[in-house]
Amino acid sequence: MASGDVIHTPVRSQETLPYGAALTTSGRISSARPLGEPFAGPPFKDSDLIRLDDTLTDAIRATHVRFSVYIGDAVNPAAETDALLPTTPDAENSVLIAVYPNQRAIEIRSGREASARATDRVLQLGVTAALASFGQGNLLDGITSAVRVMANAIIAP
């Protein structure tokens, strides 16, 4: 009987694998999927996420208020947003933009410390800025517009 190592050449290269997949040493493809549904890929392109990150970073640096974004699903978006705000980083000095696409809702809340500058009027400006893009089906454009408008309103005297 002969002995030795069996080396298999993978059929696919690492570069052509779908997002969330890995090629194991045995040649099997292992991939992660959300529970109960097939994985169709991330909901946003990397370039969109980078643009959102840059927008949030610029707003935080300019205003010294922490901006956070949540995209999800909820039976009661207002109550869900109220419950989420205290869990955000630096909640007292933050603005939370919560978008619920399935409910066609956007909720924006500010923490106690931030509310002196991020007033109801400023938050309403953010909602208004987001709605135009949301109506055209551009979720991330709406969110970035809301952040920019609110940040400009917060730093304006």
N, C-alpha and C positions, 0 to 999 in steps of 0.2 A: 504494500500500500504506500502510495506517495503522500508526502506532506508538503505543506507550504501555504503561502497566503494567496487568497483569491482577490484580485483587484478588479473592481468593476469601474468602468468609466461612466460617470453620470451622463444620463441622456440630456439633461438640461444644465445650463450653467447658472450660477448664483444670480447673475445679472438679469436673467429673463424670468425669474420667479415673481409671482404676484406679491403685492404688499402683504406683510404678515406671514410670509412663508420662508422656510429654511430647508436646505438640502442636507439630509442627515448623512453620516458616513456610510450608511448602507445603501445610499442612493434613493431612499424614500423621501418624499416631500412632506414636510410637516407644516401645517398652517393653522393659524388661529382664526376663529370666527365668533361673532356675537352669538350668544345662546339662542338657539331656535331659528336662526335665519342664515342663509348663505352670505359669505363675506363678499361684498361687491367693491371693496376698496374704501379708502378714507373718503369722507364726504366733501373734503376740500382739497384743492391742489396745494402743494408745498409753497408755491409762490403766493397764494392767497393767504396762507397762514403766516408767512413771513411779513406780508404787508399789514396784516392785522396786528402782529406782534410789534412792528415798528410804530404803528399808529398808537397803540396802547403805551408803549415806552415813551414816545414823544409827549403824549398827554400827561402822563405821570410826572415826567421831568418838568414840564411847563407849569403844571398846577399844584404839584405836591399833594395831589389827591390820587388815591389808588383806584384805577379803573379795572373792573373785572367783567367778563362776558360769560354768560351761561346760555347754552342752546339745549333745549330739552322738550319734554312732553309732560303735561300736567292736567289734571281734571280741573283744578282751580289755579290758574296762573298767578293771580294776585297773592293768594295765600302761600303758594310755593315760593314766590319771590321774597315774601316777608320772612319765610323760614330760611331761605338761602343766605340772605344778607349777613346775618351774624356769623356764618361759616366762612366768609371770604377773608382773605388776608387783610389785616389792618381795617377791620370792619367799621370802626368808628370814623375813620377818615377815608371812606371809599364810596365809589359809585358802582352799583351793579346794574348791568344791562342784561336782562333775561328775555330771551326770545323763544317763543313757543310756536314753531311753524305750523304744527297740526291744528292748533287752536286759533291760528292767525292772530296772535297776541304778542305785544311787547310790553314789558313792565320795567321801569327804571326806578331804583331806590338809591337814596344816599344815606350814609351813616350820620350819626349825631354830630360829629365834629365837622364833617364835610358839608352838612346841610346849610351852614351859614353862607357858603359861597355857591354850592350846588343846590340852588333853591328850586321850588316847584316850577318856576318859569323856565329855568335853565334845563331841567329834566324834560319839560314839554317840548323845548326846542330840539332836544335829542330825539324824541319820539317823532316829531314832524320831519326831521331830516332823514330818519330811517324809513319812514313810510313810502316815500317816493321810490326808493330803490326796491323795497319789498314788493311794491305793486308791480314792478317789472321782473320779479323773480330773482333779484340779486341780493341774497341774504347777507353776504359779507360786505358788499358795498354799502348796504344800509347800516350795518353795525359800525363800519369805519366812519361813515358820514356822521352818525350820531355821536361818536366819541370826539371827532374833530370839532363839531359844532359846540358841544358842551364844554370842551376844553377851552375853546376860544371865548365862550361866554363867561367862563369862570375866571380867566385871567384878565378880561376886559374890566377897566375901572368902572 
